[in-house]
Amino acid sequence: MSHFFAYISRLKLIKRWSLMRNTGRENTQEHSWQVAVIAHSLAVIKNRFYGGSLNAEHAAVLGLYHDVSETITGDLPTPVKYANREITAAFPDLEAKAVDTLKNMLPAEMRADYEPDLSPPKSEEEELVHIADKICAYIKCAEEVAAGNHEFAVAYKTIGEKLQSYNDHPEVAYFMENFIPSFSLTLDEIS
């Protein structure tokens, strides 16, 4: 019996932004879906408009699994993760060990199939997942600020500035210009 899928389905129980007052709750499972969708779109935009040759479907799969370690580690808030050098240095190893634990829950015959998705090598698709993760954080902040929650105002500004710094990724600017403004509108305004 393999517990892998039952275990990772618990991502829906991991709450994000736990140190901040939220008008809307977000869990890691729904966040991973949004990262997958945006990573996929960034790859499509890069391929369509900027001469890329990325595997958009692989970017989406990487997005789905990018926070899978949180079923073991939980979602460590950014201020804690970067509180001091020792925690910051130790966290990647902790995440890798959590992923190894999860991989070992798969039947031995399937582990190699999941290796490139759970422990991806450095690639352009993997980099887009990291950027998509930041875009999702920016969207969350934009929604919270639009709802009158100023708890997210500093994060909104800081993450927005970081996203503007991706000069070597024109697909990010394209996404931000063409899709982000809708996130602060009401349903009536986007219908």
C-alpha positions as CSV (number, residue, x, y, z in Angstrom):
1,M,0.0,0.0,0.0
2,S,1.3,3.4,-1.0
3,H,0.4,6.5,1.1
4,F,1.9,9.1,-1.3
5,F,-1.3,10.5,-2.8
6,A,-3.2,10.4,0.5
7,Y,-0.3,12.3,2.1
8,I,0.0,15.0,-0.5
9,S,-3.7,15.5,-0.5
10,R,-3.2,17.0,2.9
11,L,-1.8,20.0,1.2
12,K,-5.4,21.3,1.5
13,L,-4.9,21.4,5.3
14,I,-1.8,23.6,5.2
15,K,-2.7,27.2,5.6
16,R,-0.7,29.9,4.0
17,W,0.1,33.4,5.3
18,S,-0.4,32.2,8.8
19,L,1.3,35.2,10.5
20,M,-1.0,37.7,8.7
21,R,-4.6,38.7,9.1
22,N,-6.4,37.4,6.0
23,T,-9.8,38.4,4.6
24,G,-9.7,35.2,2.5
25,R,-7.9,31.9,3.6
26,E,-5.6,30.2,1.2
27,N,-4.2,26.6,1.5
28,T,-1.2,25.1,-0.2
29,Q,-3.2,22.8,-2.5
30,E,-5.1,25.7,-4.1
31,H,-1.9,27.8,-4.2
32,S,-0.1,25.0,-6.0
33,W,-2.9,24.8,-8.6
34,Q,-2.6,28.6,-9.2
35,V,1.2,28.4,-9.5
36,A,0.8,25.6,-12.0
37,V,-1.6,27.6,-14.1
38,I,0.6,30.7,-14.1
39,A,3.8,28.8,-14.7
40,H,2.1,27.2,-17.7
41,S,1.0,30.6,-19.0
42,L,4.4,32.1,-18.6
43,A,5.9,29.3,-20.7
44,V,3.2,29.7,-23.3
45,I,3.8,33.5,-23.4
46,K,7.6,33.0,-23.7
47,N,7.1,30.5,-26.5
48,R,4.4,32.5,-28.4
49,F,5.9,36.0,-28.1
50,Y,9.5,35.8,-27.2
51,G,11.0,32.9,-29.1
52,G,11.1,30.4,-26.3
53,S,10.9,26.6,-26.7
54,L,9.8,25.7,-23.2
55,N,7.7,22.7,-22.2
56,A,4.7,24.5,-20.8
57,E,3.1,21.2,-19.6
58,H,6.2,20.3,-17.6
59,A,6.2,23.8,-16.1
60,A,2.6,23.2,-15.0
61,V,3.5,19.8,-13.4
62,L,6.4,21.4,-11.6
63,G,4.0,24.0,-10.3
64,L,1.6,21.4,-9.0
65,Y,4.4,19.7,-7.0
66,H,6.5,22.8,-6.0
67,D,5.4,23.0,-2.4
68,V,4.7,19.2,-1.8
69,S,7.3,19.2,1.0
70,E,4.9,21.3,3.1
71,T,2.9,18.2,3.9
72,I,5.8,17.4,6.2
73,T,7.3,20.8,7.0
74,G,4.2,23.0,7.0
75,D,4.3,26.4,5.4
76,L,7.1,28.2,7.1
77,P,6.3,32.0,7.0
78,T,8.8,34.1,5.1
79,P,9.8,36.2,8.2
80,V,10.6,32.9,10.0
81,K,12.4,31.4,7.0
82,Y,14.7,34.4,6.7
83,A,14.9,35.3,10.4
84,N,18.6,34.3,10.6
85,R,21.3,32.7,8.5
86,E,21.1,29.3,10.2
87,I,17.4,28.9,9.5
88,T,17.8,30.1,5.9
89,A,20.7,27.8,5.3
90,A,19.0,24.8,6.9
91,F,15.6,25.1,5.2
92,P,16.5,23.8,1.7
93,D,18.0,20.6,3.2
94,L,14.9,20.2,5.4
95,E,12.7,20.6,2.2
96,A,14.8,18.0,0.3
97,K,14.5,15.5,3.1
98,A,10.8,16.0,3.2
99,V,10.6,15.4,-0.5
100,D,12.7,12.2,-0.2
101,T,10.3,11.0,2.5
102,L,7.4,11.5,0.1
103,K,9.2,9.9,-2.8
104,N,9.8,6.9,-0.7
105,M,6.1,6.5,-0.2
106,L,5.7,5.8,-3.9
107,P,6.0,2.2,-5.2
108,A,9.7,1.7,-6.0
109,E,8.8,1.1,-9.7
110,M,7.3,4.7,-9.9
111,R,9.9,6.7,-8.1
112,A,12.0,7.4,-11.2
113,D,8.9,8.7,-13.0
114,Y,8.3,11.3,-10.3
115,E,11.9,12.3,-9.6
116,P,12.0,15.1,-12.3
117,D,8.8,16.5,-10.9
118,L,9.5,16.3,-7.2
119,S,13.2,17.1,-7.3
120,P,13.6,19.0,-10.6
121,P,17.0,19.8,-12.0
122,K,17.6,23.5,-12.7
123,S,15.8,24.5,-15.9
124,E,14.0,27.4,-17.4
125,E,10.7,25.7,-16.5
126,E,11.7,25.4,-12.9
127,E,12.7,29.0,-12.8
128,L,9.3,30.0,-14.2
129,V,7.7,28.1,-11.3
130,H,9.7,30.3,-8.8
131,I,8.5,33.4,-10.6
132,A,4.9,32.1,-10.8
133,D,5.1,31.5,-7.0
134,K,6.0,35.2,-6.6
135,I,3.2,36.3,-8.9
136,C,0.7,34.2,-6.9
137,A,2.0,36.0,-3.7
138,Y,1.5,39.3,-5.5
139,I,-2.0,38.3,-6.5
140,K,-2.9,37.4,-2.9
141,C,-1.5,40.7,-1.7
142,A,-3.5,42.6,-4.4
143,E,-6.7,40.9,-3.4
144,E,-6.2,41.5,0.3
145,V,-5.3,45.2,-0.3
146,A,-8.4,45.6,-2.6
147,A,-10.5,44.1,0.2
148,G,-9.2,46.9,2.5
149,N,-6.7,44.7,4.4
150,H,-3.6,46.9,4.7
151,E,-1.8,44.1,6.5
152,F,-0.6,43.1,3.0
153,A,0.4,46.5,1.8
154,V,4.2,46.2,2.4
155,A,4.3,42.7,0.9
156,Y,2.4,43.9,-2.1
157,K,4.9,46.7,-2.7
158,T,8.0,44.5,-2.0
159,I,6.8,41.6,-4.2
160,G,5.8,44.0,-7.0
161,E,9.2,45.6,-7.0
162,K,10.8,42.1,-7.2
163,L,8.6,41.1,-10.1
164,Q,9.6,44.3,-12.0
165,S,13.3,43.3,-11.6
166,Y,12.9,40.3,-13.9
167,N,14.2,42.1,-17.0
168,D,15.5,38.9,-18.6
169,H,11.9,37.5,-18.5
170,P,9.7,39.6,-20.8
171,E,6.9,37.1,-20.3
172,V,6.6,38.3,-16.7
173,A,6.1,41.9,-17.7
174,Y,3.6,40.7,-20.3
175,F,1.7,38.7,-17.7
176,M,1.7,41.5,-15.2
177,E,0.5,44.0,-17.8
178,N,-2.2,41.9,-19.4
179,F,-3.6,39.8,-16.6
180,I,-2.8,41.2,-13.1
181,P,-5.1,44.3,-13.2
182,S,-8.2,42.0,-13.3
183,F,-7.4,40.5,-9.9
184,S,-8.3,43.7,-8.1
185,L,-11.7,44.1,-9.9
186,T,-15.1,42.8,-8.7
187,L,-17.0,40.0,-10.4
188,D,-19.3,42.6,-12.0
189,E,-16.3,44.4,-13.4
190,I,-14.8,41.4,-15.0
191,S,-18.0,39.9,-16.3
